[in-house]
Amino acid sequence: ELEEVLEKNDWYLDFKLHPILASCAELYELNSKRIRIADKSVDEKSYKVFITDFSSFCFDFVYLKKTLMYFVPDDEMFRAGMNDYRKLDLPLEEGFGPLAHTSDESVKYLIDLVERNGEPDEVYAKRMDGFFLHADKNCRERIYDAIK
């Protein structure tokens, strides 16, 4: 179903491996021309949607005002302390996109996003708009002036 929607809308799903797993890329078997392993280096600006678990990389996409979706199939393990985390300062339920806990949910949310051309729900767009105080490139100067 996902592949059909990707094809119909001329979208691709790039699967970006964590740097720790990048050397294992050949172990992944992808049987779709629409789903592929992303290059080692990607240009975040060229993507419409970002799917993540609890990576801080999501804030780069919030800054760029790109649509996000969270996929955390191992939430129970995460809250039990996997990777030394138990909770986040910004709970995913209060984040910048829908939160899927199962592969079926993630496909449903992704299909919805593709069919809306990657546009976020209004609630998430507002959260992104209000998250960063400044969207310019003068943060260094403001920090310097505050210290001075």
C-alpha positions as CSV (number, residue, x, y, z in Angstrom):
1,E,0.0,0.0,0.0
2,L,2.8,2.4,0.9
3,E,4.7,1.7,-2.3
4,E,1.5,2.3,-4.4
5,V,1.0,5.7,-2.7
6,L,4.7,6.6,-3.2
7,E,4.4,5.7,-6.9
8,K,1.1,7.5,-7.4
9,N,2.5,10.7,-5.9
10,D,6.1,10.3,-7.3
11,W,7.7,10.2,-3.9
12,Y,10.7,8.3,-2.6
13,L,11.3,7.0,0.9
14,D,15.0,7.3,1.8
15,F,16.1,5.2,4.7
16,K,19.0,6.9,6.4
17,L,21.1,4.6,8.5
18,H,22.5,5.7,11.9
19,P,26.3,6.2,11.4
20,I,27.0,3.2,13.6
21,L,25.1,1.0,11.2
22,A,26.2,2.6,7.9
23,S,28.8,-0.1,7.3
24,C,25.9,-2.6,7.3
25,A,23.9,-1.1,4.4
26,E,24.5,-4.1,2.2
27,L,22.6,-6.3,4.7
28,Y,19.3,-4.4,4.0
29,E,17.3,-5.9,1.2
30,L,15.0,-3.4,-0.4
31,N,12.7,-4.6,-3.1
32,S,11.2,-1.3,-4.1
33,K,12.4,1.3,-6.5
34,R,10.6,3.9,-4.3
35,I,12.3,2.9,-1.0
36,R,16.1,3.1,-0.9
37,I,19.0,3.6,1.4
38,A,20.0,7.3,1.6
39,D,23.4,8.5,0.8
40,K,25.9,8.9,3.7
41,S,25.4,12.7,3.5
42,V,22.0,14.2,2.8
43,D,20.7,17.7,2.2
44,E,17.9,18.1,4.8
45,K,16.4,21.0,2.8
46,S,15.6,18.6,-0.1
47,Y,13.2,16.5,2.0
48,K,9.5,17.2,2.7
49,V,9.1,14.8,5.6
50,F,11.4,13.5,8.3
51,I,10.7,10.3,10.2
52,T,12.6,9.7,13.4
53,D,12.4,8.1,16.8
54,F,13.8,10.4,19.5
55,S,16.8,11.8,17.7
56,S,17.8,15.4,18.3
57,F,18.3,15.7,14.6
58,C,14.6,16.5,14.5
59,F,15.3,20.0,15.7
60,D,17.2,20.6,12.4
61,F,13.9,19.8,10.6
62,V,11.9,22.0,13.0
63,Y,14.3,24.9,12.3
64,L,13.7,24.3,8.6
65,K,10.0,24.0,9.2
66,K,9.9,20.5,7.6
67,T,7.2,18.1,8.5
68,L,8.0,15.4,11.1
69,M,6.7,12.1,12.1
70,Y,7.9,10.0,15.1
71,F,8.1,6.2,14.9
72,V,9.0,4.5,18.2
73,P,8.2,0.8,18.1
74,D,10.3,0.2,21.2
75,D,8.7,2.8,23.5
76,E,8.5,0.4,26.4
77,M,12.3,-0.4,26.2
78,F,13.0,3.3,25.7
79,R,11.1,4.2,28.9
80,A,12.9,1.3,30.7
81,G,16.3,3.0,30.1
82,M,17.5,1.7,26.7
83,N,20.4,3.9,25.5
84,D,20.4,5.6,29.0
85,Y,17.1,7.5,28.3
86,R,13.9,7.1,30.2
87,K,12.1,10.3,29.2
88,L,12.7,13.4,27.1
89,D,12.6,17.1,28.0
90,L,10.1,17.5,25.3
91,P,7.8,14.4,25.3
92,L,7.1,13.1,21.8
93,E,3.4,13.3,22.5
94,E,4.0,17.1,22.6
95,G,6.3,17.1,19.6
96,F,6.1,18.3,16.1
97,G,4.3,15.5,14.4
98,P,2.2,12.3,14.8
99,L,3.7,9.5,17.0
100,A,3.4,6.0,15.7
101,H,4.2,3.0,17.9
102,T,3.6,0.2,15.3
103,S,4.6,-0.2,11.7
104,D,0.9,-0.2,10.7
105,E,0.4,3.2,12.4
106,S,3.6,4.6,10.8
107,V,2.5,3.5,7.3
108,K,-1.0,5.1,7.9
109,Y,0.5,8.4,9.1
110,L,3.1,8.4,6.2
111,I,0.4,7.7,3.6
112,D,-1.6,10.6,5.0
113,L,1.4,12.9,4.8
114,V,2.3,11.9,1.3
115,E,-1.3,12.4,0.2
116,R,-1.2,15.9,1.7
117,N,2.0,16.7,-0.1
118,G,4.0,16.6,3.1
119,E,2.1,19.4,4.8
120,P,1.9,19.0,8.6
121,D,-1.3,19.2,10.6
122,E,-2.0,22.7,11.8
123,V,-1.2,21.9,15.5
124,Y,2.3,20.7,14.5
125,A,2.9,23.7,12.2
126,K,2.1,26.0,15.0
127,R,4.5,24.2,17.4
128,M,7.3,24.5,14.8
129,D,6.5,28.2,14.3
130,G,6.8,29.0,17.9
131,F,9.7,26.8,18.9
132,F,12.7,28.9,17.9
133,L,12.9,32.5,19.1
134,H,14.9,33.7,16.1
135,A,15.0,32.2,12.6
136,D,17.9,34.4,11.5
137,K,21.7,33.7,11.5
138,N,22.5,36.2,14.3
139,C,22.4,33.9,17.3
140,R,26.2,34.1,17.8
141,E,26.0,37.9,18.0
142,R,23.1,37.8,20.5
143,I,25.0,35.4,22.7
144,Y,28.1,37.6,22.5
145,D,26.1,40.8,23.3
146,A,24.4,39.1,26.3
147,I,27.8,38.0,27.7
148,K,29.4,41.4,27.1
